[in-house]
Amino acid sequence: MIQVSNLYKAYGQQIIFDNVGFTVNAGERIGLVGRNGHGKTTLFKMILGEEKPDSGVISIPRHYKIGHLSQHINFTEDSVLKEGCLSLTHTEDGRDETYRVKTVLMGIGFSEEDFTRNPFELSGGYQIRLNLAKLLVSEPNLLLLDEPTNYLDILSIRWLTQFLRNWKNELILITHDRDFMDSVTTHTMGIHRSKIRKIEGPTQKLYEQILLEEEVYEKTRINEEKNRKETEQFINRFRAQATRASAVQSKIKALQKRENLEKISEIKNLDFEFKSEPFLGKWLIEVNDISFSFNTEGPSLIDKLSITIGKNDRIAIIGKNGKGKTTLLNLLAGELPLISGTVNHNPKLRLAYFGQTNIQRLDPQRTVEEEILDVLPEYNRRAARNICGIMMFEGDNALKKISVLSGGEKSRVLLGKLLVSPANLLLLDEPTNHLDMESIDSLLEAIDAFEGAVVIVTHSEMILHAIATRLIVFDDGKVSVFEGTYQDFLDRVGWKSEITESQDIKGQNNEQTKGASKKDMRRIRAELINSRSRILGVLQKRITEVEETIMHLENQIEQDTQALLEVSVKGEGQSIKTLTKSIHESKARIDTLFDELSSLTEELDIKIREFEERLKESTINGHVV
């Protein structure tokens, strides 16, 4: 358990943490949220002892092991597998735990052939993945993960999700992927206005609570301001009247004691709106049997792919890293030569391309404002400044040179250039990598409102579920077009590696019963029945608990609603605030519980089917033994 109390940290005039405190309890998996630059990574550094708070205490138990994902490369072994094994915790019985390292390495995207490679031969992204594997197998008491999905592809993220769901120790996770965070965490902790707030439940529950509290605060402030003005008017009106002297003095004392509530400062959001270029035709790009390879003697990255991109399409390109997704975007944009096939652009096509490599095309010596002006059809400094403001480069920040910007800030400049470029087709390569959750929400709204077509490369399943209606899938060594949503793909096709893994597990179960004697089969069947009773009993018990809690909360809402009507008539302000907050929290809790109930019911159905199949397999010659 970690305890933080009275923590204060500032950089110059910017206060990061203003006397905050929180506790990390045993087994809690916490999602840490907050705007970019508001202190998430700083908090990690203070927990690790890499930075010191200006005041306050971070209490960490003795012999409590904290592990974090390091960006620094410090390999000492000559193979990936040996390097991964360095972090294994030694067992008392001396068991070989190498299999654990292999499982984690393959889960996050390494192949068996990679096990013997020298770590320094790996790309930068895979070197970070190796660091992640070393961290996961080291099993620290507290696991600190800062944007781990930035270095992973979609299949690795799916594997990591399951791994973290089963994490038994403590975890604090920073990620811009809201669905990934909510699927693995038990609590959410938010950095907001230099304070830290922690709740049990998902991110949405925290944001709703903050929004409600700020609405209540603002209403209270307005009411207090109104009362203050009325009191001041009373004092000024009757100050000179001797008969009212006592009342005036009483009002003056009350006014002096009354707290003066400050107006809440506005927090800026990115405000996306892509400019749509009108298009009346049916297709924007026609792709016919294209093939491409960087090595003419090796296998093709893309082999005989055909697709037509229509004027309202929402197409997602998905698959593992290094398989050709960004290359395909470059081919669609006409930035790479084809080996064979054709990519035909409609004469009316207006293309806007956001790519990670396009950051290199920004001129380091230009300012943010100058880069925006570079794509404006006419010199308009006011319009450029407006775009800079929308992308959170306000005032003198618009005059910053590109050379001093962070990777995330450069990405915002690129997005700003897209906003002023009229287009009927957006090509977007991982546009959310450096955005926080609020900015991603704004981007998704802008994509939804865009009146042209969108082709996007992303590893975020949240984004895939939100916008994709067609897919280009890189999987099992080939590329294909899938006509349908991402959920349709998972339901009807699925990822080849996950299907193979599932078949391998089933095969292992079959091997356990193959050739067994009647006595062995009876034992196996008894173990299955006991296991079924234990596992299904735990699930059923939790389902009952959730249902009873929902019923209790619904009754509580009824009582609070009736009480709210009564105090509203009486005008009891504090009671109104308390009851309104209670009703809101109960409703949010019910929503969370219904999500859990749905998940538990689905898991129960799956477990029942699994046990039924395994019980069938434990029969001999079709008869129960």
N, C-alpha and C positions, 0 to 999 in steps of 0.2 A: 504494500500500500504506500502511496505517495501523498503527502500533505503539503499544500502550498497555502501560505497565509501572508496577508498584507504586502503582496508583491507590487513593487513600483519600478517602472522602467521608462526612461525617456531618452530620445536622441535630440539634443538641442531643445527647441521649442515644441517638438512633437512628442506628446505623451503616448506611449504604447500601452502600458498597463498602469492603472490608477488604483493602487491598494486592493488588489484582487486576491481571491482565495478559492481553492477547490480541492477535492480529494479524489484520488484514483483508487477505487476499492478492488479487492481481489476478484479476478475473473471478468472485470469490466472491459468491454471493447468500445472505445470512445471515438467518435468521429469529431474532428476538430475543424470548425468552419469559421469563416470570416473573410472579409475582402482582402484582395492582394495588397500587401504592404501594411496590414493591420497587426502583424505580430505573430503569426502562426509558426513560422520557421524560427523566429527569435525565441519563442517559448521552448521549442525543442532544444535549441542551443543552451538555454539556461538549465533545463533538466539534465542535459549531458555535461554541464559544467564548462562548456565552451565560452559562455558569456555569463557575466555576473549581474544580478539585479542591482538597481540603485539602492533598494531597501527591500526588506521582506525576507521570508524564509522558505526554502524548498527542502522538506524533510524526506530523506530516502533511507530506508532501513539498511542496516549493515548486511553485507553479502547479497544484496539485491542487485541482480544483473540486468543492465539495460542495454539493449541492442538497437542499432539504427542503421538505415540504409546509407552507406557511404558512397560519395561520388569519387573518392580518391582511389586510385588503382595502386595496389601494393601486393602483387602476386609473388610467391616464392617457389612454387612447384612447377614442374615442367609439363603437367597435363591438367585439364579441366577437372577431371574426377579427383585427382590427388589434392588439388587446391580446395575443392569443395569439402573434402573429408577433413581438412584442417580444423573445421569448426564443430566437428562432432563432439558431443559430450560423451565421455567414456563411461561405460556401464560397469557395475561391480562384477558381473559374471564374465566380462571380457567378450561379450557377443560382438560379432562383426555387424556394424551398422551401415556399411557401405550402401546397402540397398536403399536406405532412406535418402542418401544424397542423390542416387540415380533417379529416384522417384521425383524429387523436387526439381532436379535439372531438366528432366523430360517434361515435367508439368509446365515449366516456364519457357519451353521452346527449344531446348537442346536436343539433338539426336544422339544415338549411341555412338555414331562416328565422331561426334564432337568430344566425347569423353577423353580421347587420347590426344586432342589438339593442345598446343601450347596456349595458355591463356592470353599471351601477348599477340597471338595471331588473330584474336577475335576483334570484331568491330567494337567501337566505343559502347554502343547500346548493349551488346552481348557481354561486355566486360562488367557493365553495371548489373546485368542479370545474374552473372556469376557471384557478384557481391551479395545480391538478394538471396541467392540459394544458400550461400554461407551463413547469412543472417538467420534464415528460416530454420536450418538444421541445428543451429546453436541453441535454440530453445531458451531465449532469455526470459527473465521474469516479466519485463516490460519491453514490448516491441514498438518502436517508433518508426512509422513509415510515412515519408514525405513524398507525395505524388509517385507512388510505385508504378502506376499504370502508364506513365509517360514513356517507359522503356519496354512495354509489353504489347503484344498483338492481341487480337480478340480472343483467340483460343487460350493464350496464357492467362488473360484476365479472368476468363471463365474458370480456369483451374484454380487460380489464386483466390477467387471468391469462395470456392468450396473449402480450400485450405484454411482460410481465415475464419470461416464460420465454425470450424472445429477447433480453433485456437483456445486453449484452456487457461492460459495466463492473461496478463493485461496487455492491452493494445491501445495505442493512440494513432489515428490515421488521418493524414491530410490528403485530400484528393478533390479534384474539380468535378469528378463523376458522382453525381448525387445518388444514382441508383446503385452503383458499386458500394458507396459508403453505407447507404441504408440497408443493403443486403447482408452486411457483415457485422455491423455495430449494434451494441445494446443501448448505448447512450450517445447523446449529441452534446458537444460543448462549443459554445459560440463566443468569439471575440467581437464585441460590439460596443462602440463608443468608449473604448479603453477599459471596458469591464469584461468579466468572464462569467458566463451563465452556463450551467450544466443541467440537463434534464434526462430522464429515462425516455427513450423513444427515438423516432427518426428526425431528420432535419426539418421536415415540414412542420412538425409539432413545435420545435423551437422557434422557427420563424413566425409562426402564427401567434405564439405567446408574446414574442417581442413586439409584434405589430399591435396586438391588443393592448399591451401595457403602454405603448407610446401613444395610442389613440386615447386611452383613459387619461394619461398624463397631459396631453394637449387640451382635452376638454376641461380638465381640472384647472390648467393654467389660464385658459380663456375665462373660465368662471371666476377664478381668483382675481384676474386682472379687472374684470367687470366690478367685482365687489370692492376692490381697492379704489377704483375711480369713484364709485358711489360714496365710499367712506371719506375720500378726500374732498368730494363736493360738500358733504355734510359738515366737515370740519371748517372748510372755507366759508360756508354759508352762515354758520352759527358761532364762529369763533368770538365775535365781538359781543354776543348777547350773554349777559351775566347769568340769566336764568338757565342757560344751556351750558354753562362752563363745565359742570361736572360730567355731563354727557360727552362734551367735546374732548375733555382730557381722557376719558375712558376710551374713546375712539382712537385717539392719538396713540395711546399705549398699545391697544390691540393691533394697530397698523404697524407699529415698530416690531412687535413680536412675530407678525405674519411673515412667512417665508416668501421671498420673491422668486417665483419659478421662472427660469430662463427658457426662452423658446428653443425647441430642439432644432439643431442645425441640420440642414438637408444633406443627405449622403448621395453623391452623384452616381448614376448608373450609366453604363454604355447605352446609347440610344441608336440602335441600328435601323437603317431603312435603305435598302438597295434601290437604285434607280433602274426602273424597268424600261427597256427599249421595245416599242411596239413590234409585234411579229405576227403576220397573218398566214404564214405557210403552215404545213403539217410537220415538217421535220427540220431540225437545225443541223444535225450531223448524221451522215450515213457511213457506217463502218462495215466494210465488206472483206471478210476472210483475211484479216490482218495477222501478220506474224512478226515477231521481233526477238532478237537476242543480241546481247552485248558481245558475245563470243560466237562467231559464225560456225565454229566447229563444235560448240556445245549444244545442249538442249535449249529449245526456245523458251523464253519467259512467257510469251504469248503466242499461241498457235491457232491460226484460223478462227479468230473471233469475229463475229458479225453482230451488229446491233444498230438500231435506228433510234436516235434521241429526239423525242417529240417536244413540242413547245411548252408543255406543262409537266414534263417528267420530273420525278424525284428518284434518282438512281444512286444507290450506295455501292461502292466498290469495297469488298471485304475479303479478308484472308490474312495469313501470317505475314510477318515482315519479310522483306527481301524477295517476295514472289512476283512483283511486277505491278503493284497498284499505282504507285507514283509514276512509274514508267508509262502506264496506260494513260494517265492524265496528260503527260507530256506529248504522247502520240496524238491524243484528241486535240490538243492545243496546236499541233503542228510544229513542235519544238524538237522532235527527233525524227530521223528518216526511217521509213519502214523497210523491212526485208522483202515483204510481199503483201499484196492486198492494197486497199485504198481507204482513205479517210476523206470523205467529201463534205466540205462546208457549204451550207446554204449561203448564197450571196448576201443575204440580209442578216447573217449571223453577227452578233456583237458579243464578244467573249470577254469575261472578267475572270482572271485566274489568281487564286490565292494558293501559294505553295510554300512549304517550309524552306526550300532552297531559294525562293524568290527574295528572302531576307537579304541574301548576298548582293542583290541588285540595287539595294538602297545605297545612295551615295553617302559615305561616312562624313563628308565635309558639309553636306546640306543640313539645314534645320528641318524640324518636323513640318513647319509651315511651307518651306520650299518644296518638300517632297509632295505635299498635297497639291500645291500650285502646279506642279509638273504635269498633273493629269487633268486639271481643270481646262475646259475648252477655251476659256478666255481668262485673262489675268484679273482675278477678283479676290483681293486680300481679305475682305470681310467674309466672303463665303468660305475661304480657306480657314480662317480663324474659327468659324462656326463648326466646321468639320473637326478641327483640332479639339474644340471644346467637347464635342460629342464623344470623341475618343479619349477624353479625360486628360488632354494636354491644354489646360486652361492658362490664360495669361502668359507670363514669361516662359512657361513650360513649352509653349509652341516654338520657342526660339532655341530649344535644346538641339545640339547637333546629334545626328544619328549615331556617331561614334561613341557617345556616352550613355546610350540607352541600353537597358537590359533586353534579353531575348523576348520577354513578354511585351515590353514597350514597342519593340520593333514590329512585332506581330500586329499590334494595334495600329501602327502607322500603315502597314500593308492593308489592313481591313479598311482604314480610313480612305485609302486611295481607291479601293473597290467601291465605296459608297458614292463617290463622285463620278464613277465610270458607268455611263448608261450601258446596260447589257440585257440580253435575252437568254444568256446561258452563263451560269456560275460554275466554275470548276474550283472545288474547295478541298485542299489536302490537309487534313487534321487541323482545322481552323480553331479548335477549342483548347489546344495544348497549353496555352499560357493564359487562359481566361479563368476567372473565378465563376462560382455557380450562378450568381446574378447575371453576369455578362453572357454566360452560355444560354440562360433563359431568354435574354434579349435577342441573341443571335438566332435562336430557334424561331422566335416570333417573326423576325425579319425574313427568314427563309420561307416561313409559312405564308407571309404576305406577298412575297416576290412573285411577279406575274410572268416569269420566264421559267426555264428549266434549271435544275440543279443536279450536278454530279458531284458526290462527296466521298472522299476516303476518310473513314473513321473506324476506330476500335471501340467506340462507346455504344453499348447496346441500348442505352437510353435514347440516344439520337437515332439509332436505327429503328427502334420501335416507334419513335415520334414522327419521322418524316419519310422513310423509305417505302416506295411502292413497287420498285423493281430493284434487282440486285445483279451485280457482276461479281461472281464468286471465284476466288483463287483457292482451290482446295484439291488435295489428292493429286498434285502434280499437273493439274490442268485448270483452265479458266472457262467458265460457262456463264450463260445468262439465265437467271431465274425470274420468272414472271410471277411476282407476288411479294408480299411483305416479308420482313425478317422473321416474324412469328410463323408465317406459312412455311418458310424455309426450314426452321427448326422442327416443325411438326411433320413435314412431309419428306425432308431430305436429311438434314442434320450434318454436323461436321464429321468427316470420315474418321479422324483420329479418336473422337469420342465414341463412335459406334464400335470401332475396333477394340477400344479399351473395355467397353461394356461386354463385348463378346468374349474377350479374354477372361474377364472375371467369371462369366457364366461357365466358360470352359473349365476353369479351375474348380468350380463347384461340382461339375460333372465328374471330373477326375477323382474327386474325393469319394464318390459313391461307386465308381466303376470297379467291378470285380470284388466288391465287399461281400463278406459272408452274411447269413441271416442275422447272426448275433450282432455283427457290426452295424447292419442296417437298422436293427431295433434301437441300438444305442444312438445312432445318428438321428433317427426319427424322434427319440425321446428328447435329445438335445434341441432339436428344431422346435418341438412343442413347447419346451420350457422357455426357449429364447423368444418364441412368438408371444407367449403369455406375458413375459417380462417387458418386451419392447412395446407391444401393442397396449399393454396396461398403462405404461408411462404416458403414451400419447393420448389414450382415452381419458386418463386422469387430468391431463393438462387441458384437453378440450372441454371437459366438464367445468374446470376452474374458470376458463375464459368465458364460457356461456353464463356462468353464475355471476361473474364480475360485470358482464355487459348488462344483465338484468338489474343488478344493484345500481349501476350508474344511470340506467334509464329511469329507475324509480327516483334517484337523487335529482335528476334533471327536472322531473315532474314537480317535486317538492320545492326546488330552487325557483322554478318558473312561477309557481303560485306565490311564493314569498316575494319574488321580484315585483309582481303586480301590486302587492300590498304596500311595499316600501316606496314604489313609484308614485302611488297616490299620495303618500305622506311626504314625498320629497326628501327622503333620507339619502343624501348623496353618497355617504361612505358605504351604506348597506347596498345601494344600487351597484356600486363598483365591485364590491366583494362578491355579490351574487352573480353578476354578469361574468366575472372572471371564472367563478366556479362552474357555471354552465358551459362556458367555452372550453375549459379544460376537460370537463367530463365528455363533451362531444368529441374532442380531439382524441381522447383516450379510447372512446368507443370505436372510432375509425381505425385506430391502430390495432385494437383487439380483433376487429372483424378481419383485417388483413392477416393477422396471426391465425385466426380461426380457419380462414380459407387455406392457408399454407399447411396447417396441422391436419386438416381433413384430407387434403390432397396427399400428404405424406402417409397418413393412415391407410388410404386406399391403395397406394403403391406398395406399402409394406405387406398388406393383406394379400395382394396378388403375388408378391415375391414368395411369401411363405407357402401359399397354395401350390405354386409351381415346384418349389423345393420339396414339399411333402409328396407331390406326385412322383418326383424323381426317386423318393425313398421307398418305392414299392418294388416288389419282385414279381415278375410275370403277371403284372397287372393287378396283383392282390396286395392289400395292406398287410405288413408283417408285424 
